[in-house]
Amino acid sequence: EESLESLRSPHAGNCWRWRGTRVSERDTMEAVCERLKGSLEEGDESQVHEEVSGLLRRIEEEESIERKQSDLDYLVGDRASAKALYLCASVSDRCRKTVASIGRCIVGWCSGREVRAFIGEVVRELATDGEVKWESLVCALSTTSSALGVIKRKKYLHYLSSCDLHTLVCASAADALAEGGDGEGEGGRAAPASLCCEAATTVLEDFGVACDDLASIGPSADKDEAARRLSLHCLCLLGSMYVTVGQEHLEGTWNAWTALAIRSLGTLGVKHLGDLGKLVLADEDGASDDEGESLEDAHFIGACLVAESFLDSAVAQESGEGSLTCPDLMHMASTFFAKMLAFAEHLAESQAPAAVSRALHLLYSFVAHIENSGGLSEASPGQRTVMGCLIRMMSHFPDRPVRTRAKFCMTALLKALNDKQRCQCMAGIIESCQYPSISATLMVGMKDEVAAVWPTKERPESDSAFLGPAALGSILGPLYSTERITDLGQRKDYLDEKSEVVVASLNALRFVLLKEQNQGASKAVMLSKDCAKRLLVETLPCIRGVVQTALREQQKPGAPEFGPNRYGRFKCTIGDDWQSQKLMNLHAIEMVMARLDDILEGYIKSEK
């Protein structure tokens, strides 16, 4: 054992006061730390402050470099003592300031590598405690962050060695914020939300330091691998915090986090959608060769946020070699959209609409970029998958604004297809979709497409697919389907289910007939003489008979009543909304067919 003489200050009269007791011998650091732990257990703020203040004075007033170094090395190396020190930061604001000063002394005198290693473990324990003391965690994290700054060489390796710790801190901060950590702290201390945000910001700033350090070294295979790992880690950090992305009071903070991440990713060479796609989609279904690590959902969610930033800021993809083709963009869009929807399924019911809306926003941005890049010349699996998802969302999602956004996305996705593919896609959905409202919506869209390409004086000819047999077959399909059913009961059931689609089909047919009349009989664009005759003689009479039978049944006692009123042509006095809508559709079918008879007769006569 060292003698007390070796611990005595060389300066006469130099002594310390601990808990009011004046001693002439210098206490060991172990004894000081034990008193610190004891005061922390007792929970007396004034006593804790006295102990940490005494510890700071001991460090600052010690003139022997050897003893100061020894004290600080003990404080860093003994995890229980270090944790007790940083837990003192959560006792009061003045304790936190004192602990922060001790942290600066640690960074100034101890090895940056050792501080990152030992205090990093303290951070891990603080972050995994049942009730996280955010004042303590932020204080310890600030120490490790400062230690990274004083490391001279290969900072990026030291950062990579604790990637899981950074993700843990960000995930803990996000969970606390998602649970509503936005109130005032106790005793006048900083609000929990500000501390959670400070912790995540510190991690992202350290990530930027590591990226800058990596960028400063020369090209090598090791550098490329480190850049890949850092880039994936950045995506994981953003993804781990995604649960807070919909909170309005954090919008400014999220913008700052995203800006930090985008700048650092740019330093690593991830500047466009093409770079992002190579990073996350190349190993989408597998693992990296070196470490066998597969990408997690957090990586993809982070990639979604980065892609959103690229698209919103028009930094989409580089031109020339390495740029993404439209099918590649569609593949990326469908993958990211699926990941964001899967994430939304695990959220609380109140949070799901905002998460789904953000997924739709990203999809819309992708699709608009695809359209601006030339569009899709052929259908892709990703496009079909996304279309099916949007159709189900439009039909079943409980939140009406989300259903509306899904409709806009479907329209944008169709616009991203070329003329032929768009016509085929719309016709296929109208024919096979199990949701009549969706088929009716696309029937209206089909009519609008026909109107957009109809020949004019300025454009006398058009080879658009929307003026061909596929489009006409799609418009007349519901009418012919009704005619083909021979059993009256089955025909009524079909019309009952598809009344909305039949109304849209009749309106589209009426539009085409009026266009044909204006065009002139000798210049028929879509509708032939034989087709018009069949409609007039066979198809429409068949539908009319079914409609009249159904309307007569509605006149029976107890059936809903319709008639003119000052609020509109039809008003339901009895029955639910869906039954009312079907009856309104039957009346609409009858009314449109009455007008079609005259138009068809005139069209056929003019053609003779």
C-alpha positions, -999 to +999 in steps of 0.1 A: +000+000+000+010+035-007+018+055+024-004+085+034+027+106+028+026+098-009-010+110-010-005+142+009-004+174-010+031+189-013+017+223-004+015+231+033-020+238+045-037+222+015-067+202+027-103+194+017-136+197+034-160+168+029-196+169+043-185+196+067-155+177+081-120+192+077-094+165+071-057+169+068-052+138+047-064+134+011-092+109+008-089+081-017-110+084-049-128+052-039-139+068-006-151+099-024-172+079-049-187+058-020-198+090-003-212+102-036-233+070-040-245+072-004-257+108-009-275+097-041-293+069-023-304+093+005-319+116-022-310+148-004-304+174-032-282+197-011-261+167+000-257+154-035-247+189-048-222+192-020-206+159-029-203+166-067-191+201-061-165+188-037-154+163-064-151+190-090-130+212-066-108+182-059-102+177-096-097+213-104-075+222-074-052+192-077-019+205-089-002+171-092-008+159-127-002+123-116-028+123-089-054+142-111-048+117-138-052+088-114-084+102-099-100+107-133-089+073-146-105+057-115-137+076-121-138+065-158-128+029-152-152+021-123-186+018-140-206+020-107-189+052-097-192+067-132-229+058-133-235+073-099-218+105-110-240+109-141-271+100-121-264+130-100-272+151-131-309+142-128-312+154-092-312+192-100-302+217-126-272+228-106-260+192-101-263+187-138-241+217-145-215+205-120-215+170-135-211+184-170-180+203-158-166+171-144-173+155-178-153+182-195-124+174-171-126+137-179-124+145-217-095+169-211-074+145-191-083+110-201-078+090-233-106+097-257-107+060-267-111+049-231-138+075-224-158+064-254-155+028-243-161+031-205-186+060-204-203+045-235-212+015-213-226+039-187-247+055-215-260+020-224-271+013-188-288+046-185-306+041-218-319+007-208-330+015-172-367+010-167-373+048-161-347+067-182-331+097-164-328+119-194-307+146-177-282+119-168-282+102-202-277+135-221-249+145-198-231+112-202-237+113-240-222+147-241-190+134-225-187+106-251-194+130-279-167+153-267-143+123-264-149+115-301-138+150-310-104+146-293-096+113-309-069+120-335-071+091-359-099+069-373-128+084-355-151+066-378-140+032-365-147+043-329-181+054-340-188+022-358-178+002-328-208+015-309-235+016-336-259-004-316-256+020-287-265+050-309-295+032-323-306+023-287-303+060-276-323+072-306-350+045-302-353+053-265-357+090-273-383+083-300-403+061-276-403+088-249-414+114-274-441+092-288-455+087-253-459+124-250-427+137-235-434+173-241-443+187-207-423+207-182-397+189-161-398+189-123-380+216-103-377+240-132-355+216-152-356+213-190-387+197-205-383+160-213-389+165-250-360+189-253-337+164-236-349+135-258-343+157-289-309+167-276-299+131-272-309+122-307-292+154-321-260+145-303-259+111-319-265+125-354-239+152-349-214+125-339-224+106-370-214+137-391-180+139-373-174+102-382-184+108-419-161+138-422-133+118-407-138+090-432-140+114-461-106+128-452-087+095-459-077+082-493-096+057-515-095+021-505-117-010-502-119-006-464-131+030-469-158+018-492-170-008-468-169+017-439-189+042-459-215+015-466-218+006-430-221+042-419-247+049-445-268+019-434-264+030-398-277+065-406-308+050-422-313+028-391-310+059-368-337+077-388-359+046-390-356+041-352-370+076-346-398+073-372-425+068-345-423+106-338-425+118-374-461+127-373-460+150-342-465+186-352-444+201-324-414+181-336-416+192-372-388+217-369-366+192-350-373+165-376-363+188-404-330+195-386-324+158-381-331+150-417-308+179-428-280+165-406-285+130-421-287+141-457-255+162-454-236+133-438-249+108-464-238+131-491-203+131-476-205+093-479-215+094-515-253+088-511-266+119-530-294+106-552-321+080-554-298+058-575-272+058-547-299+050-521-313+022-542-279+005-546-275+008-508-307-008-496-322-027-525-290-046-536-291-067-503-329-065-500-334-102-498-300-113-485-272-104-462-239-087-466-210-109-475-187-097-447-208-098-416-240-117-425-262-088-414-295-085-431-313-052-434-340-045-408-372-026-412-356+004-396-331+006-425-359+007-450-380+032-430-349+055-428-344+050-465-380+061-471-374+093-452-342+100-472-360+093-504-388+116-494-363+144-488-346+137-522-379+138-541-393+169-522-361+188-529-359+177-566-326+159-558-340+127-573-313+110-593-281+117-612-282+118-650-261+095-672-245+063-662-258+048-630-292+066-631-323+047-623-347+036-650-384+040-646-390+003-638-362+006-611-379+036-597-412+017-596-396-012-579-381+011-553-415+029-548-434-004-543-408-017-518-407+015-498-445+019-499-449-017-486-424-011-458-442+020-446-476+004-446-463-026-427-448-002-401-482+016-398-500-016-390-481-018-357-490+018-346-519+028-324-552+034-342-549+072-336-514+072-353-521+050-382-538+075-405-509+100-403-484+072-410-504+059-440-508+094-453-470+098-452-466+065-471-490+078-498-471+111-500-439+092-507-456+070-533-471+101-550-437+117-551-422+086-566-449+083-592-447+119-602-410+115-607-415+084-628-440+104-650-415+132-654-388+107-663-407+094-693-432+070-677-435+032-677-437+016-711-448-018-697-465-031-666-443-042-637-450-064-607-444-034-584-470-013-603-496-041-601-489-047-564-492-010-555-524-006-576-541-035-558-531-020-524-545+014-534-578-002-545-582-019-512-573+012-493-599+033-512-626+007-504-618-002-468-597+024-450-618+040-422-602+075-426-618+094-454-589+118-461-567+087-465-591+072-490-590+105-509-552+105-510-552+069-522-575+079-551-551+107-560-522+082-559-540+058-581-547+085-607-510+096-606-499+060-610-521+056-641-507+088-655-472+073-651-481+046-676-479+052-713-511+055-734-514+018-742-505+004-708-528+029-691-558+019-712-551-018-706-547-013-668-579+007-665-599-017-686-586-047-666-596-031-633-631-021-646-637-056-657-623-076-627-624-053-597-647-066-569-655-031-557-681-014-578-673+021-566-637+016-579-649+003-613-673+033-616-645+057-607-623+043-634-651+043-659-654+080-654-616+082-659-619+062-691-645+087-704-621+116-695-593+099-714-615+095-744-623+131-743-587+141-740-577+123-773-608+127-794-600+141-828-604+179-833-599+203-862-564+210-849-557+173-844-578+154-869-563+120-863-553+101-832-539+066-827-545+066-790-555+032-774-584+051-758-601+053-792-597+016-799-617-015-793-603-021-758-616+012-745-650+007-762-652-028-748-645-015-714-672+012-716-698-013-729-687-042-709-712-038-679-741-033-703-732-065-723-727-084-690-763-076-680-776-086-713-758-120-713-775-131-680-806-150-690-822-156-656-843-126-646-835-130-609-798-132-615-800-102-638-817-082-610-790-093-585-762-083-610-778-049-616-784-045-578-747-050-572-733-032-602-758-003-605-731+023-599-709+009-626-739+006-651-747+043-645-711+053-652-711+030-683-743+046-697-730+081-691-697+072-709-717+057-738-738+088-741-707+110-742-692+089-770-725+090-790-727+128-787-691+130-799-698+107-828-728+128-839-707+159-839-680+140-858-704+130-886-717+096-897-690+090-923-662+096-899-671+073-870-643+071-845-653+044-820-689+033-824-699+013-855-735+011-870-739-026-860-729-018-824-753+011-822-782-011-835-774-038-810-775-014-782-808+001-793-826-031-801-812-057-776-790-043-748-809-013-736-844-029-737-830-058-716-816-035-690-848-013-690-870-043-682-849-052-652-849-016-639-886-012-643-892-045-624-870-033-596-886+001-594-921-015-593-910-036-563-900-004-546-936+009-548-948-018-524-958-007-489-929-002-466-904+004-494-883+036-495-900+064-513-884+087-539-898+118-555-890+154-563-883+178-534-867+211-529-833+196-519-829+175-550-846+151-574-845+122-550-850+119-513-851+087-493-876+088-464-871+052-453-841+029-455-804+030-450-779+050-471-767+021-493-803+011-502-810+048-510-779+049-532-790+018-552-825+033-557-810+065-569-788+046-593-819+028-607-836+061-614-805+074-630-802+044-653-838+048-664-833+085-670-801+081-690-815+053-711-844+074-721-820+100-735-799+073-752-828+060-772-832+093-790-795+097-795-790+062-809-820+065-833-806+097-846-771+083-849-783+052-868-805+072-892-778+097-899-755+068-908-779+053-935 
